[in-house]
């Protein structure tokens, strides 16, 4: 696994930003430019939002991925896997994987990492122990591919909300709409979220804006060190559930509060 970690999100961070109203305009100031617009669709993903009300609503979690060397047809036949099918297992901390056009297997997920204080730093992208965990799980899943090498590894940041699902809203008298908290499920949902934000900016009541997931907000994360401790306990409880099939008291309390995937 010699390839360095990389993130498509790494260049998207806005170093410093403020937002204010100026008459009927919204003024956005970034480290690169000042932009004035009649309406703004705000999609900051895992990076700190210029809206203070969102600062406690999401936390950044790092997700990691491996890719194997190109496999031979004989190796792929041993997996008995239709290459047209992408897979995600049903664990709380799940793996996702698929075959690529050049006969590699992309393998990621499971070990989502939250760093204390909502930290986003360059060194978090290349986490050796997580890549080693992913490699071990790969060979447990595909023992017939023992000896296969991994030629690529990378990571990126996910914006996680307490209900593990995107949420929406608008501010500045309806001139700014936002969508955050996708929790790694944004590839398909981002198009839906864009439509929701356009509806909100137009002030329209639509099927989308009437959905409970659009009208309601998740509970915010607490400040540190409670946030870090809560996330560690939750991940421990999810691993235990995956191993034993029993959902302990902590997870049942989260379910009752509408927190997590079962919300």
N, C-alpha and C positions, 0 to 999 in steps of 0.2 A: 504494500500500500504506500507507494512512494509519492504519489501525486499530492500536491498541496491542497488543502481545503480552499473552497471558494464559495462565494455567495452572490447570487444575482441581485440580492437586496443591498449589498454592501455600499453601492454608490448612490442609493436612493435616499440616504439619510440627509435631512435638512439640518445644518449645523445650528442655526439660530433662526427662530421665526416668531413673529407676532402677528396678531390679526386685530384689526379695529375697523369700525364703521366710519365712513366719511360721506355724510349725506346719504344718498341712496346707493352708495358703493361699498364694497368690502375691500379693504386694503390688506394684501398679504406681503409681508416682508420676510425674505429668506436671506441666507448668506450669499446668494448670487444675484438677486434682483428684488425690486419692489413691483408688485402687480396689483392693479386696481381692476375689479370686476363687478358686474352687477349681481352675479350669483356665483357661488363657489361650491363645488363637490369635493369634499375633503376625504381623502383615502390615505391615511398615514401608516396603515398596516401596523407593524410591531414597534415603530419608532415613536418617540414622545410626541403627543399631539399638541398643537398650539392652543387647543381648547382645554382649559384647566379642568373642566368638569369630566374630561375623559381620562385624566392622568391616573386615576385609581381603577378605571374600568377594565383595563387590559394589562397583561404582563407579557414580556417577550420570552419565548421559549425556543431553544435551538433544536432543530431537527437534522438528523445526519443520514447520509446515503452512501452506499458503496456500489460500484459497478465492476463486474468480473471482466476478465479478458474475453475476447471472442471465443465462443464455444463451437466445437465441431458438431456436425449433424448427429453423429453417433452419441455425443454427450447429451445433446438436447433430447434425443429420443429416449434416453434413460429416465428423463424426468416425467415422461408421459403427460406432457403439458401442452395444451393448445396455445400456440404463441399469440393468438388473437385475444387471449383472455388475461387481463390484469387481475391481480389477486390482493386482497387485504384480509387478514385473518380476523377472528372475532374477539380477540383479547382486549382487555381494557387498554393495555399498552401494546398496540397492534403493530405488526409488520405489514408493509405493502411492497409488492414486487411485480415486475413485468419483464418480458423479453424485449430487447431493442431490435432495430432493423439490422444491426450488424452482429446479431447473435450473442449479445451479452445478456446477462441478467442484472437488472437494476434492483437493489435490495436496500430498503430503508425503513425508518420508523423506530418504534419501541422506546428507545432511550431518549425521550424528550427532556431537555435539561433547562431548568430555570436557575439563573445565577442571582445570588443575593443582591438586593437593592435594585432589581430590574436592570442589571448590568448588561450593556451591549459593548463588548470589546473585541478587538481583532483576534486575540488569542483564544476566544471562545469557539471560533469557527473550526479549529483543528483539535479535536479532543480524542487523544489516542485511546483511552479506555473505552469510549463509546464505540469507536470503530472496531476495536477488538471484540467487544460484546456482539456487535452486528455480525462480524465474521464467524464467531462461534455459533450463533443462532442460524446462520446460513447453512453451515455444514450439518447442524442437527436436522435441518429441514431437508437438505439435499445431500445425504451421506454418499450417494452415488457419484457426486462431483468432488469428492475428496482430492485435494491437491490443486484445485483450481486457484488461480491467482486473481487478486483484485488489482486493477490497474488505475482506478479512479476513485476518489473519495471527495465529498464536498458536504456543505451544510448551508442552512439558511435559517432565518428567524420567522417564527409564527407568532401572530398576535392572538393571545388566548383570553377569552372572557370566562367568567365563572359558570356560564351555562354552556360553554363549549360551542357556541354558535354566534353568528354575526348579529349585531344589533344596529339600530338606526336612529336618527333624530335630526332635528334642525334647530338652528340658533340664529341670532342676529335678525330677528323679525322675519324668519323664513328665508333669508338670503344665503345662508350656509347650510348645507346638508352633509351628514357624515355617515359612514358605514365602517365599522371596525369589529374586531373580535372573531374573525373567521375560524381560528383554531385549526389551520391547516386544510380547511375544506373550502377554500376560496376559488379553486380553478373553475368549477362550474358555477358556484354561487356568486362570483364577482359580476357576471353579466346581469343576474337578477338584482344584485345590489345596486348596480348602475341605474337600472330601470326604476328601482325604488327611490333613489336619490333624485332622479329627474322628476318623478311624480311629486316628491316632497317640495322640490324647488318650484314646480308649477302650481303648488297649492291644490293639487287634485286629490279627491277621494277616489281611490281605485281598489280593485281586488287586492293589489299588493299592499297598499298603505293601510288597509283595514285588517291585515293579518295581525294576530297577537304578537308574533315575533318582531313586527315592525312597531307596534304601539307600545310595547313594554320594554323595559331595560333590565339587564341582569344586576344582581347585587355587586357592588364594587369589591375589589380586593382590599384587605386591610393594610395598614402600614407595616413596615418592617419592625421587629423581626417576626411578627405574626404571619405575614404573607409567606415568608420562606418556610417557617415551621409548618404551616398549614399545607403547603404544596408538598413538602417532603412526606408528611403523614399520609396525605391522599395518595401519593404515588406508591408508598409502602402498602397501603390498604388495597390498591388496585392490583399490585403484584401478588398479594396474598389471595385475592379473589380469583385471579387467573390460575394460581397454583392449586387451590383447594375447591373452587366452585362455590365457596361460601362468602356471602356479602356481610361484612362485619358491621358493628354498630355505627362506626364513623361514616361508612358509605351510605348506610340507611338514613342517617341524619341528613347527609348532603342531598340524598334523593328527596327527602321530605321538604327540604328548603328550596328545591328546584335548581340545584347546582350540579354541573357535570353533564355527561352525555345522556343520562336518563332523565334530564329535565325536560 
